Amino acid sequence: RPSAPSDNRAGFRPPPALGCTGMADRADRIAALEAYHRDHVVACVRCPLSEGRTQVVVGNGDPDADVMFVGEAPGYHEDRVGMPFVGQAGKLLDQLLAGIGLSRDDVFVANVLKCRPPGNRDPLPAEIRACEPHLFRQIGLVRPVLVCTLGNFATKLLSGRPDGISRVHGHELPIQAGDLSVLLYPLFHPAA
């Protein structure tokens, strides 16, 4: 696993995640994440976005990553391909990762919403509430040390604060995601 930035506490390591007690074994957590995606996310109909999607965009990358990126919602290309960040923003994200010696194989990438909003509009509060359990379960199973939020919606959801991305960009924030302590690092969305 690549080393993650320190949160300035000696010996910091997140505790077992919500619902993951006894799943410290990498293979068990990977299997649990795949099963959760298959059994709960792919067939999700919690909100009307399920009616217009081509496919659910669950996330991809290393399910045992120390670093996780969370964006807003799938766009046109993501909806077609079934992977987050495959359009122009994805190319920029790949370049930024390469600049720090990482690739998508080293991190896990997901979105707040798993289905594309029509016309790439902003997510509605009800849609965020419907998808929130999926994202928190993903975080609990991946167990990252660092979660980099990309843009306003992911930052506000995971920080639990109303502060916009312009105000908190680049400022570390220790948070609780379920029973998991992680370091939140808000970043501008690559498409911004």
Rosetta constraint file for C-alpha pairs under 8 A:
AtomPair CA 1 CA 64 HARMONIC 7.99 0.50
AtomPair CA 1 CA 65 HARMONIC 6.80 0.50
AtomPair CA 1 CA 66 HARMONIC 7.02 0.50
AtomPair CA 1 CA 106 HARMONIC 7.34 0.50
AtomPair CA 2 CA 65 HARMONIC 7.98 0.50
AtomPair CA 2 CA 66 HARMONIC 7.09 0.50
AtomPair CA 2 CA 106 HARMONIC 6.98 0.50
AtomPair CA 3 CA 66 HARMONIC 7.31 0.50
AtomPair CA 4 CA 66 HARMONIC 6.09 0.50
AtomPair CA 4 CA 67 HARMONIC 6.76 0.50
AtomPair CA 4 CA 145 HARMONIC 6.90 0.50
AtomPair CA 4 CA 146 HARMONIC 6.97 0.50
AtomPair CA 5 CA 146 HARMONIC 7.56 0.50
AtomPair CA 6 CA 12 HARMONIC 7.84 0.50
AtomPair CA 7 CA 12 HARMONIC 7.36 0.50
AtomPair CA 7 CA 183 HARMONIC 6.74 0.50
AtomPair CA 13 CA 145 HARMONIC 7.16 0.50
AtomPair CA 14 CA 143 HARMONIC 7.43 0.50
AtomPair CA 14 CA 145 HARMONIC 6.55 0.50
AtomPair CA 14 CA 180 HARMONIC 6.03 0.50
AtomPair CA 14 CA 181 HARMONIC 5.37 0.50
AtomPair CA 14 CA 182 HARMONIC 6.61 0.50
AtomPair CA 15 CA 179 HARMONIC 7.54 0.50
AtomPair CA 15 CA 180 HARMONIC 5.98 0.50
AtomPair CA 15 CA 181 HARMONIC 6.92 0.50
AtomPair CA 16 CA 20 HARMONIC 6.05 0.50
AtomPair CA 16 CA 21 HARMONIC 5.75 0.50
AtomPair CA 16 CA 23 HARMONIC 7.97 0.50
AtomPair CA 16 CA 24 HARMONIC 7.11 0.50
AtomPair CA 16 CA 143 HARMONIC 7.67 0.50
AtomPair CA 16 CA 179 HARMONIC 7.40 0.50
AtomPair CA 16 CA 180 HARMONIC 6.59 0.50
AtomPair CA 17 CA 21 HARMONIC 6.78 0.50
AtomPair CA 17 CA 140 HARMONIC 4.68 0.50
AtomPair CA 17 CA 141 HARMONIC 6.70 0.50
AtomPair CA 17 CA 143 HARMONIC 6.44 0.50
AtomPair CA 17 CA 178 HARMONIC 7.07 0.50
AtomPair CA 17 CA 179 HARMONIC 5.34 0.50
AtomPair CA 17 CA 180 HARMONIC 4.82 0.50
AtomPair CA 18 CA 137 HARMONIC 7.79 0.50
AtomPair CA 18 CA 140 HARMONIC 5.68 0.50
AtomPair CA 18 CA 178 HARMONIC 5.60 0.50
AtomPair CA 18 CA 179 HARMONIC 4.87 0.50
AtomPair CA 18 CA 180 HARMONIC 6.64 0.50
AtomPair CA 19 CA 140 HARMONIC 7.33 0.50
AtomPair CA 20 CA 24 HARMONIC 7.31 0.50
AtomPair CA 20 CA 29 HARMONIC 7.59 0.50
AtomPair CA 20 CA 140 HARMONIC 6.97 0.50
AtomPair CA 20 CA 141 HARMONIC 6.55 0.50
AtomPair CA 23 CA 28 HARMONIC 5.74 0.50
AtomPair CA 23 CA 29 HARMONIC 5.75 0.50
AtomPair CA 24 CA 28 HARMONIC 7.46 0.50
AtomPair CA 24 CA 29 HARMONIC 7.06 0.50
AtomPair CA 25 CA 29 HARMONIC 6.44 0.50
AtomPair CA 26 CA 30 HARMONIC 6.14 0.50
AtomPair CA 26 CA 64 HARMONIC 6.61 0.50
AtomPair CA 27 CA 31 HARMONIC 6.10 0.50
AtomPair CA 28 CA 32 HARMONIC 6.06 0.50
AtomPair CA 29 CA 33 HARMONIC 6.08 0.50
AtomPair CA 29 CA 63 HARMONIC 7.86 0.50
AtomPair CA 29 CA 64 HARMONIC 7.85 0.50
AtomPair CA 29 CA 141 HARMONIC 5.84 0.50
AtomPair CA 29 CA 142 HARMONIC 7.16 0.50
AtomPair CA 30 CA 34 HARMONIC 6.22 0.50
AtomPair CA 30 CA 63 HARMONIC 5.89 0.50
AtomPair CA 30 CA 64 HARMONIC 7.21 0.50
AtomPair CA 30 CA 141 HARMONIC 7.63 0.50
AtomPair CA 30 CA 142 HARMONIC 7.75 0.50
AtomPair CA 31 CA 35 HARMONIC 6.06 0.50
AtomPair CA 32 CA 36 HARMONIC 5.99 0.50
AtomPair CA 32 CA 141 HARMONIC 7.29 0.50
AtomPair CA 33 CA 37 HARMONIC 6.16 0.50
AtomPair CA 33 CA 63 HARMONIC 7.52 0.50
AtomPair CA 33 CA 138 HARMONIC 6.85 0.50
AtomPair CA 33 CA 141 HARMONIC 6.09 0.50
AtomPair CA 33 CA 142 HARMONIC 7.61 0.50
AtomPair CA 34 CA 38 HARMONIC 6.12 0.50
AtomPair CA 35 CA 39 HARMONIC 5.79 0.50
AtomPair CA 36 CA 40 HARMONIC 5.47 0.50
AtomPair CA 36 CA 41 HARMONIC 6.82 0.50
AtomPair CA 37 CA 41 HARMONIC 4.76 0.50
AtomPair CA 37 CA 42 HARMONIC 5.98 0.50
AtomPair CA 37 CA 58 HARMONIC 6.71 0.50
AtomPair CA 38 CA 42 HARMONIC 5.59 0.50
AtomPair CA 38 CA 43 HARMONIC 7.63 0.50
AtomPair CA 39 CA 43 HARMONIC 7.17 0.50
AtomPair CA 40 CA 44 HARMONIC 6.07 0.50
AtomPair CA 41 CA 56 HARMONIC 7.36 0.50
AtomPair CA 41 CA 58 HARMONIC 6.95 0.50
AtomPair CA 41 CA 114 HARMONIC 7.90 0.50
AtomPair CA 41 CA 134 HARMONIC 6.89 0.50
AtomPair CA 42 CA 55 HARMONIC 7.72 0.50
AtomPair CA 42 CA 56 HARMONIC 5.60 0.50
AtomPair CA 42 CA 58 HARMONIC 7.40 0.50
AtomPair CA 44 CA 50 HARMONIC 6.98 0.50
AtomPair CA 45 CA 49 HARMONIC 7.84 0.50
AtomPair CA 45 CA 50 HARMONIC 5.38 0.50
AtomPair CA 45 CA 51 HARMONIC 7.84 0.50
AtomPair CA 46 CA 50 HARMONIC 7.59 0.50
AtomPair CA 46 CA 130 HARMONIC 5.68 0.50
AtomPair CA 46 CA 131 HARMONIC 7.69 0.50
AtomPair CA 47 CA 126 HARMONIC 7.60 0.50
AtomPair CA 47 CA 127 HARMONIC 6.06 0.50
AtomPair CA 47 CA 130 HARMONIC 6.30 0.50
AtomPair CA 48 CA 52 HARMONIC 7.70 0.50
AtomPair CA 49 CA 53 HARMONIC 6.47 0.50
AtomPair CA 49 CA 115 HARMONIC 6.03 0.50
AtomPair CA 49 CA 116 HARMONIC 6.84 0.50
AtomPair CA 49 CA 117 HARMONIC 6.31 0.50
AtomPair CA 49 CA 118 HARMONIC 7.94 0.50
AtomPair CA 49 CA 127 HARMONIC 7.73 0.50
AtomPair CA 50 CA 115 HARMONIC 6.55 0.50
AtomPair CA 52 CA 116 HARMONIC 7.94 0.50
AtomPair CA 52 CA 118 HARMONIC 7.66 0.50
AtomPair CA 53 CA 79 HARMONIC 6.77 0.50
AtomPair CA 53 CA 115 HARMONIC 5.98 0.50
AtomPair CA 53 CA 116 HARMONIC 6.23 0.50
AtomPair CA 54 CA 79 HARMONIC 5.77 0.50
AtomPair CA 54 CA 80 HARMONIC 6.19 0.50
AtomPair CA 55 CA 79 HARMONIC 5.88 0.50
AtomPair CA 55 CA 80 HARMONIC 7.03 0.50
AtomPair CA 55 CA 82 HARMONIC 6.10 0.50
AtomPair CA 55 CA 115 HARMONIC 7.23 0.50
AtomPair CA 56 CA 79 HARMONIC 7.03 0.50
AtomPair CA 56 CA 82 HARMONIC 6.31 0.50
AtomPair CA 56 CA 114 HARMONIC 5.57 0.50
AtomPair CA 56 CA 115 HARMONIC 5.42 0.50
AtomPair CA 57 CA 74 HARMONIC 6.72 0.50
AtomPair CA 57 CA 78 HARMONIC 6.89 0.50
AtomPair CA 57 CA 79 HARMONIC 6.61 0.50
AtomPair CA 57 CA 82 HARMONIC 4.77 0.50
AtomPair CA 57 CA 83 HARMONIC 5.44 0.50
AtomPair CA 57 CA 84 HARMONIC 6.31 0.50
AtomPair CA 57 CA 110 HARMONIC 7.99 0.50
AtomPair CA 57 CA 111 HARMONIC 8.00 0.50
AtomPair CA 57 CA 114 HARMONIC 4.98 0.50
AtomPair CA 57 CA 115 HARMONIC 6.28 0.50
AtomPair CA 58 CA 82 HARMONIC 7.55 0.50
AtomPair CA 58 CA 83 HARMONIC 7.19 0.50
AtomPair CA 58 CA 84 HARMONIC 7.75 0.50
AtomPair CA 58 CA 110 HARMONIC 6.55 0.50
AtomPair CA 58 CA 111 HARMONIC 7.68 0.50
AtomPair CA 58 CA 114 HARMONIC 5.79 0.50
AtomPair CA 59 CA 83 HARMONIC 6.10 0.50
AtomPair CA 59 CA 84 HARMONIC 5.94 0.50
AtomPair CA 59 CA 108 HARMONIC 7.14 0.50
AtomPair CA 59 CA 109 HARMONIC 5.43 0.50
AtomPair CA 59 CA 110 HARMONIC 4.26 0.50
AtomPair CA 59 CA 111 HARMONIC 7.04 0.50
AtomPair CA 60 CA 83 HARMONIC 6.60 0.50
AtomPair CA 60 CA 84 HARMONIC 7.23 0.50
AtomPair CA 60 CA 108 HARMONIC 5.70 0.50
AtomPair CA 60 CA 109 HARMONIC 5.46 0.50
AtomPair CA 60 CA 110 HARMONIC 6.75 0.50
AtomPair CA 61 CA 65 HARMONIC 7.94 0.50
AtomPair CA 61 CA 104 HARMONIC 5.48 0.50
AtomPair CA 61 CA 105 HARMONIC 5.08 0.50
AtomPair CA 61 CA 106 HARMONIC 6.75 0.50
AtomPair CA 61 CA 107 HARMONIC 5.56 0.50
AtomPair CA 61 CA 108 HARMONIC 4.35 0.50
AtomPair CA 61 CA 109 HARMONIC 6.14 0.50
AtomPair CA 62 CA 104 HARMONIC 7.51 0.50
AtomPair CA 62 CA 105 HARMONIC 5.48 0.50
AtomPair CA 62 CA 106 HARMONIC 5.66 0.50
AtomPair CA 62 CA 107 HARMONIC 5.35 0.50
AtomPair CA 62 CA 108 HARMONIC 5.18 0.50
AtomPair CA 63 CA 107 HARMONIC 7.82 0.50
AtomPair CA 63 CA 108 HARMONIC 6.12 0.50
AtomPair CA 63 CA 141 HARMONIC 7.79 0.50
AtomPair CA 63 CA 142 HARMONIC 5.17 0.50
AtomPair CA 64 CA 108 HARMONIC 7.90 0.50
AtomPair CA 64 CA 142 HARMONIC 5.25 0.50
AtomPair CA 64 CA 143 HARMONIC 7.04 0.50
AtomPair CA 64 CA 144 HARMONIC 7.41 0.50
AtomPair CA 65 CA 106 HARMONIC 6.20 0.50
AtomPair CA 65 CA 107 HARMONIC 5.05 0.50
AtomPair CA 65 CA 108 HARMONIC 5.98 0.50
AtomPair CA 65 CA 142 HARMONIC 6.52 0.50
AtomPair CA 65 CA 143 HARMONIC 7.46 0.50
AtomPair CA 65 CA 144 HARMONIC 5.79 0.50
AtomPair CA 66 CA 107 HARMONIC 6.91 0.50
AtomPair CA 66 CA 143 HARMONIC 7.18 0.50
AtomPair CA 66 CA 144 HARMONIC 4.22 0.50
AtomPair CA 66 CA 145 HARMONIC 5.01 0.50
AtomPair CA 66 CA 146 HARMONIC 6.27 0.50
AtomPair CA 67 CA 106 HARMONIC 7.79 0.50
AtomPair CA 67 CA 107 HARMONIC 5.23 0.50
AtomPair CA 67 CA 108 HARMONIC 6.63 0.50
AtomPair CA 67 CA 144 HARMONIC 5.32 0.50
AtomPair CA 67 CA 145 HARMONIC 6.19 0.50
AtomPair CA 67 CA 146 HARMONIC 4.88 0.50
AtomPair CA 67 CA 147 HARMONIC 5.89 0.50
AtomPair CA 67 CA 148 HARMONIC 7.38 0.50
AtomPair CA 68 CA 107 HARMONIC 5.59 0.50
AtomPair CA 68 CA 108 HARMONIC 4.69 0.50
AtomPair CA 68 CA 109 HARMONIC 5.77 0.50
AtomPair CA 68 CA 110 HARMONIC 7.70 0.50
AtomPair CA 68 CA 144 HARMONIC 6.09 0.50
AtomPair CA 68 CA 146 HARMONIC 6.33 0.50
AtomPair CA 68 CA 147 HARMONIC 4.77 0.50
AtomPair CA 68 CA 148 HARMONIC 6.10 0.50
AtomPair CA 69 CA 107 HARMONIC 7.41 0.50
AtomPair CA 69 CA 108 HARMONIC 6.28 0.50
AtomPair CA 69 CA 109 HARMONIC 4.77 0.50
AtomPair CA 69 CA 110 HARMONIC 6.28 0.50
AtomPair CA 69 CA 147 HARMONIC 5.79 0.50
AtomPair CA 69 CA 148 HARMONIC 4.74 0.50
AtomPair CA 69 CA 149 HARMONIC 5.79 0.50
AtomPair CA 69 CA 150 HARMONIC 6.96 0.50
AtomPair CA 70 CA 109 HARMONIC 6.01 0.50
AtomPair CA 70 CA 110 HARMONIC 4.94 0.50
AtomPair CA 70 CA 111 HARMONIC 4.95 0.50
AtomPair CA 70 CA 112 HARMONIC 6.64 0.50
AtomPair CA 70 CA 147 HARMONIC 7.17 0.50
AtomPair CA 70 CA 148 HARMONIC 6.28 0.50
AtomPair CA 70 CA 149 HARMONIC 4.84 0.50
AtomPair CA 70 CA 150 HARMONIC 5.88 0.50
AtomPair CA 70 CA 154 HARMONIC 6.23 0.50
AtomPair CA 71 CA 109 HARMONIC 7.87 0.50
AtomPair CA 71 CA 110 HARMONIC 6.32 0.50
AtomPair CA 71 CA 111 HARMONIC 4.40 0.50
AtomPair CA 71 CA 112 HARMONIC 6.20 0.50
AtomPair CA 71 CA 149 HARMONIC 6.15 0.50
AtomPair CA 71 CA 150 HARMONIC 4.80 0.50
AtomPair CA 71 CA 151 HARMONIC 6.65 0.50
AtomPair CA 71 CA 153 HARMONIC 7.77 0.50
AtomPair CA 71 CA 154 HARMONIC 5.88 0.50
AtomPair CA 71 CA 189 HARMONIC 7.23 0.50
AtomPair CA 72 CA 111 HARMONIC 5.18 0.50
AtomPair CA 72 CA 112 HARMONIC 5.16 0.50
AtomPair CA 72 CA 113 HARMONIC 6.36 0.50
AtomPair CA 72 CA 123 HARMONIC 7.69 0.50
AtomPair CA 72 CA 150 HARMONIC 7.14 0.50
AtomPair CA 72 CA 151 HARMONIC 6.94 0.50
AtomPair CA 72 CA 152 HARMONIC 7.82 0.50
AtomPair CA 72 CA 153 HARMONIC 5.77 0.50
AtomPair CA 72 CA 154 HARMONIC 5.72 0.50
AtomPair CA 73 CA 111 HARMONIC 5.24 0.50
AtomPair CA 73 CA 112 HARMONIC 5.92 0.50
AtomPair CA 73 CA 113 HARMONIC 4.70 0.50
AtomPair CA 73 CA 114 HARMONIC 6.35 0.50
AtomPair CA 73 CA 115 HARMONIC 6.73 0.50
AtomPair CA 73 CA 116 HARMONIC 6.06 0.50
AtomPair CA 73 CA 117 HARMONIC 7.40 0.50
AtomPair CA 73 CA 123 HARMONIC 7.42 0.50
AtomPair CA 74 CA 78 HARMONIC 5.21 0.50
AtomPair CA 74 CA 79 HARMONIC 5.97 0.50
AtomPair CA 74 CA 84 HARMONIC 6.14 0.50
AtomPair CA 74 CA 85 HARMONIC 7.50 0.50
AtomPair CA 74 CA 111 HARMONIC 7.04 0.50
AtomPair CA 74 CA 113 HARMONIC 7.08 0.50
AtomPair CA 74 CA 114 HARMONIC 6.63 0.50
AtomPair CA 74 CA 115 HARMONIC 6.07 0.50
AtomPair CA 74 CA 116 HARMONIC 4.81 0.50
AtomPair CA 74 CA 117 HARMONIC 7.66 0.50
AtomPair CA 74 CA 120 HARMONIC 7.99 0.50
AtomPair CA 75 CA 79 HARMONIC 6.07 0.50
AtomPair CA 75 CA 116 HARMONIC 5.71 0.50
AtomPair CA 75 CA 117 HARMONIC 7.74 0.50
AtomPair CA 75 CA 120 HARMONIC 5.92 0.50
AtomPair CA 76 CA 80 HARMONIC 6.46 0.50
AtomPair CA 76 CA 116 HARMONIC 7.18 0.50
AtomPair CA 76 CA 120 HARMONIC 7.43 0.50
AtomPair CA 77 CA 81 HARMONIC 6.11 0.50
AtomPair CA 77 CA 86 HARMONIC 6.41 0.50
AtomPair CA 77 CA 87 HARMONIC 5.84 0.50
AtomPair CA 78 CA 82 HARMONIC 5.34 0.50
AtomPair CA 78 CA 83 HARMONIC 5.25 0.50
AtomPair CA 78 CA 84 HARMONIC 5.42 0.50
AtomPair CA 78 CA 85 HARMONIC 6.42 0.50
AtomPair CA 78 CA 86 HARMONIC 5.88 0.50
AtomPair CA 78 CA 87 HARMONIC 7.15 0.50
AtomPair CA 79 CA 83 HARMONIC 7.46 0.50
AtomPair CA 79 CA 115 HARMONIC 7.14 0.50
AtomPair CA 79 CA 116 HARMONIC 6.24 0.50
AtomPair CA 81 CA 86 HARMONIC 7.82 0.50
AtomPair CA 84 CA 90 HARMONIC 7.61 0.50
AtomPair CA 84 CA 109 HARMONIC 6.70 0.50
AtomPair CA 84 CA 110 HARMONIC 6.22 0.50
AtomPair CA 84 CA 111 HARMONIC 7.01 0.50
AtomPair CA 85 CA 89 HARMONIC 5.98 0.50
AtomPair CA 85 CA 90 HARMONIC 3.94 0.50
AtomPair CA 85 CA 91 HARMONIC 7.62 0.50
AtomPair CA 85 CA 93 HARMONIC 7.60 0.50
AtomPair CA 86 CA 90 HARMONIC 4.52 0.50
AtomPair CA 86 CA 91 HARMONIC 6.75 0.50
AtomPair CA 87 CA 91 HARMONIC 6.48 0.50
AtomPair CA 88 CA 92 HARMONIC 6.39 0.50
AtomPair CA 88 CA 191 HARMONIC 7.30 0.50
AtomPair CA 89 CA 93 HARMONIC 6.11 0.50
AtomPair CA 89 CA 189 HARMONIC 7.87 0.50
AtomPair CA 89 CA 190 HARMONIC 5.03 0.50
AtomPair CA 89 CA 191 HARMONIC 4.94 0.50
AtomPair CA 90 CA 94 HARMONIC 6.10 0.50
AtomPair CA 90 CA 190 HARMONIC 7.58 0.50
AtomPair CA 91 CA 95 HARMONIC 6.30 0.50
AtomPair CA 92 CA 96 HARMONIC 6.16 0.50
AtomPair CA 92 CA 190 HARMONIC 6.25 0.50
AtomPair CA 93 CA 97 HARMONIC 6.12 0.50
AtomPair CA 93 CA 190 HARMONIC 6.32 0.50
AtomPair CA 94 CA 98 HARMONIC 6.13 0.50
AtomPair CA 94 CA 103 HARMONIC 6.56 0.50
AtomPair CA 94 CA 104 HARMONIC 7.07 0.50
AtomPair CA 95 CA 99 HARMONIC 6.18 0.50
AtomPair CA 96 CA 100 HARMONIC 6.83 0.50
AtomPair CA 97 CA 101 HARMONIC 6.37 0.50
AtomPair CA 97 CA 102 HARMONIC 4.91 0.50
AtomPair CA 97 CA 103 HARMONIC 5.57 0.50
AtomPair CA 97 CA 104 HARMONIC 7.61 0.50
AtomPair CA 98 CA 102 HARMONIC 5.12 0.50
AtomPair CA 98 CA 103 HARMONIC 5.88 0.50
AtomPair CA 102 CA 106 HARMONIC 5.98 0.50
AtomPair CA 102 CA 107 HARMONIC 7.76 0.50
AtomPair CA 103 CA 107 HARMONIC 7.01 0.50
AtomPair CA 104 CA 108 HARMONIC 6.98 0.50
AtomPair CA 104 CA 109 HARMONIC 7.67 0.50
AtomPair CA 108 CA 142 HARMONIC 7.87 0.50
AtomPair CA 110 CA 135 HARMONIC 7.73 0.50
AtomPair CA 111 CA 135 HARMONIC 7.43 0.50
AtomPair CA 111 CA 154 HARMONIC 7.66 0.50
AtomPair CA 112 CA 128 HARMONIC 6.79 0.50
AtomPair CA 112 CA 131 HARMONIC 6.56 0.50
AtomPair CA 112 CA 132 HARMONIC 6.66 0.50
AtomPair CA 112 CA 135 HARMONIC 6.15 0.50
AtomPair CA 112 CA 153 HARMONIC 7.59 0.50
AtomPair CA 112 CA 154 HARMONIC 6.08 0.50
AtomPair CA 113 CA 123 HARMONIC 7.57 0.50
AtomPair CA 113 CA 127 HARMONIC 7.21 0.50
AtomPair CA 113 CA 128 HARMONIC 6.41 0.50
AtomPair CA 113 CA 131 HARMONIC 5.59 0.50
AtomPair CA 113 CA 132 HARMONIC 7.75 0.50
AtomPair CA 114 CA 131 HARMONIC 6.90 0.50
AtomPair CA 116 CA 120 HARMONIC 6.71 0.50
AtomPair CA 117 CA 121 HARMONIC 5.79 0.50
AtomPair CA 117 CA 122 HARMONIC 7.22 0.50
AtomPair CA 117 CA 123 HARMONIC 6.60 0.50
AtomPair CA 123 CA 127 HARMONIC 6.28 0.50
AtomPair CA 123 CA 128 HARMONIC 6.53 0.50
AtomPair CA 123 CA 153 HARMONIC 7.89 0.50
AtomPair CA 124 CA 128 HARMONIC 6.36 0.50
AtomPair CA 125 CA 129 HARMONIC 6.21 0.50
AtomPair CA 126 CA 130 HARMONIC 6.14 0.50
AtomPair CA 127 CA 131 HARMONIC 6.28 0.50
AtomPair CA 128 CA 132 HARMONIC 5.77 0.50
AtomPair CA 129 CA 133 HARMONIC 7.69 0.50
AtomPair CA 131 CA 135 HARMONIC 6.63 0.50
AtomPair CA 132 CA 136 HARMONIC 6.24 0.50
AtomPair CA 133 CA 137 HARMONIC 6.02 0.50
AtomPair CA 134 CA 138 HARMONIC 6.21 0.50
AtomPair CA 135 CA 139 HARMONIC 6.26 0.50
AtomPair CA 136 CA 140 HARMONIC 6.09 0.50
AtomPair CA 136 CA 177 HARMONIC 6.40 0.50
AtomPair CA 136 CA 178 HARMONIC 6.83 0.50
AtomPair CA 137 CA 141 HARMONIC 6.19 0.50
AtomPair CA 138 CA 142 HARMONIC 6.00 0.50
AtomPair CA 139 CA 143 HARMONIC 5.64 0.50
AtomPair CA 139 CA 144 HARMONIC 6.87 0.50
AtomPair CA 139 CA 177 HARMONIC 7.19 0.50
AtomPair CA 140 CA 177 HARMONIC 7.30 0.50
AtomPair CA 140 CA 178 HARMONIC 7.10 0.50
AtomPair CA 140 CA 179 HARMONIC 7.80 0.50
AtomPair CA 140 CA 180 HARMONIC 6.61 0.50
AtomPair CA 143 CA 180 HARMONIC 7.26 0.50
AtomPair CA 144 CA 182 HARMONIC 6.95 0.50
AtomPair CA 145 CA 181 HARMONIC 7.82 0.50
AtomPair CA 145 CA 182 HARMONIC 5.21 0.50
AtomPair CA 145 CA 183 HARMONIC 6.27 0.50
AtomPair CA 146 CA 182 HARMONIC 5.75 0.50
AtomPair CA 146 CA 183 HARMONIC 4.82 0.50
AtomPair CA 146 CA 184 HARMONIC 5.99 0.50
AtomPair CA 146 CA 185 HARMONIC 7.11 0.50
AtomPair CA 147 CA 182 HARMONIC 6.88 0.50
AtomPair CA 147 CA 183 HARMONIC 6.16 0.50
AtomPair CA 147 CA 184 HARMONIC 4.93 0.50
AtomPair CA 147 CA 185 HARMONIC 6.12 0.50
AtomPair CA 148 CA 184 HARMONIC 5.90 0.50
AtomPair CA 148 CA 185 HARMONIC 4.65 0.50
AtomPair CA 148 CA 186 HARMONIC 5.52 0.50
AtomPair CA 148 CA 187 HARMONIC 6.55 0.50
AtomPair CA 149 CA 154 HARMONIC 5.44 0.50
AtomPair CA 149 CA 155 HARMONIC 5.31 0.50
AtomPair CA 149 CA 184 HARMONIC 7.15 0.50
AtomPair CA 149 CA 185 HARMONIC 6.27 0.50
AtomPair CA 149 CA 186 HARMONIC 4.71 0.50
AtomPair CA 149 CA 187 HARMONIC 5.81 0.50
AtomPair CA 149 CA 188 HARMONIC 7.99 0.50
AtomPair CA 150 CA 154 HARMONIC 6.38 0.50
AtomPair CA 150 CA 155 HARMONIC 7.00 0.50
AtomPair CA 150 CA 186 HARMONIC 6.32 0.50
AtomPair CA 150 CA 187 HARMONIC 5.03 0.50
AtomPair CA 150 CA 188 HARMONIC 5.36 0.50
AtomPair CA 150 CA 189 HARMONIC 4.37 0.50
AtomPair CA 150 CA 190 HARMONIC 7.29 0.50
AtomPair CA 151 CA 155 HARMONIC 6.22 0.50
AtomPair CA 151 CA 165 HARMONIC 5.97 0.50
AtomPair CA 151 CA 186 HARMONIC 7.23 0.50
AtomPair CA 151 CA 187 HARMONIC 6.21 0.50
AtomPair CA 151 CA 188 HARMONIC 4.92 0.50
AtomPair CA 151 CA 189 HARMONIC 4.52 0.50
AtomPair CA 152 CA 156 HARMONIC 5.94 0.50
AtomPair CA 152 CA 164 HARMONIC 5.76 0.50
AtomPair CA 152 CA 165 HARMONIC 5.11 0.50
AtomPair CA 152 CA 188 HARMONIC 7.94 0.50
AtomPair CA 153 CA 157 HARMONIC 6.11 0.50
AtomPair CA 154 CA 158 HARMONIC 6.06 0.50
AtomPair CA 155 CA 159 HARMONIC 5.76 0.50
AtomPair CA 155 CA 164 HARMONIC 7.76 0.50
AtomPair CA 155 CA 165 HARMONIC 6.87 0.50
AtomPair CA 155 CA 186 HARMONIC 6.00 0.50
AtomPair CA 156 CA 160 HARMONIC 5.58 0.50
AtomPair CA 156 CA 161 HARMONIC 5.40 0.50
AtomPair CA 156 CA 162 HARMONIC 5.76 0.50
AtomPair CA 156 CA 163 HARMONIC 6.76 0.50
AtomPair CA 156 CA 164 HARMONIC 7.15 0.50
AtomPair CA 157 CA 161 HARMONIC 7.43 0.50
AtomPair CA 158 CA 175 HARMONIC 7.77 0.50
AtomPair CA 158 CA 177 HARMONIC 7.39 0.50
AtomPair CA 158 CA 184 HARMONIC 7.85 0.50
AtomPair CA 159 CA 173 HARMONIC 7.70 0.50
AtomPair CA 159 CA 175 HARMONIC 6.67 0.50
AtomPair CA 159 CA 184 HARMONIC 7.42 0.50
AtomPair CA 163 CA 167 HARMONIC 6.36 0.50
AtomPair CA 163 CA 168 HARMONIC 6.80 0.50
AtomPair CA 164 CA 168 HARMONIC 6.64 0.50
AtomPair CA 165 CA 169 HARMONIC 5.30 0.50
AtomPair CA 165 CA 186 HARMONIC 6.87 0.50
AtomPair CA 165 CA 187 HARMONIC 7.14 0.50
AtomPair CA 165 CA 188 HARMONIC 6.64 0.50
AtomPair CA 166 CA 188 HARMONIC 7.81 0.50
AtomPair CA 168 CA 186 HARMONIC 6.54 0.50
AtomPair CA 169 CA 185 HARMONIC 7.58 0.50
AtomPair CA 169 CA 186 HARMONIC 5.05 0.50
AtomPair CA 169 CA 187 HARMONIC 5.15 0.50
AtomPair CA 169 CA 188 HARMONIC 6.63 0.50
AtomPair CA 170 CA 185 HARMONIC 6.13 0.50
AtomPair CA 170 CA 186 HARMONIC 5.68 0.50
AtomPair CA 170 CA 187 HARMONIC 5.99 0.50
AtomPair CA 171 CA 185 HARMONIC 6.19 0.50
AtomPair CA 171 CA 186 HARMONIC 6.71 0.50
AtomPair CA 172 CA 183 HARMONIC 6.55 0.50
AtomPair CA 172 CA 184 HARMONIC 5.73 0.50
AtomPair CA 172 CA 185 HARMONIC 4.88 0.50
AtomPair CA 172 CA 186 HARMONIC 7.32 0.50
AtomPair CA 173 CA 183 HARMONIC 5.72 0.50
AtomPair CA 173 CA 184 HARMONIC 5.00 0.50
AtomPair CA 173 CA 185 HARMONIC 6.50 0.50
AtomPair CA 174 CA 181 HARMONIC 7.05 0.50
AtomPair CA 174 CA 182 HARMONIC 5.88 0.50
AtomPair CA 174 CA 183 HARMONIC 4.48 0.50
AtomPair CA 174 CA 184 HARMONIC 5.91 0.50
AtomPair CA 175 CA 181 HARMONIC 5.84 0.50
AtomPair CA 175 CA 182 HARMONIC 5.58 0.50
AtomPair CA 175 CA 183 HARMONIC 6.11 0.50
AtomPair CA 175 CA 184 HARMONIC 6.49 0.50
AtomPair CA 176 CA 180 HARMONIC 5.53 0.50
AtomPair CA 176 CA 181 HARMONIC 4.68 0.50
AtomPair CA 176 CA 182 HARMONIC 6.30 0.50
AtomPair CA 177 CA 181 HARMONIC 6.40 0.50
AtomPair CA 177 CA 182 HARMONIC 7.11 0.50
AtomPair CA 188 CA 192 HARMONIC 6.55 0.50
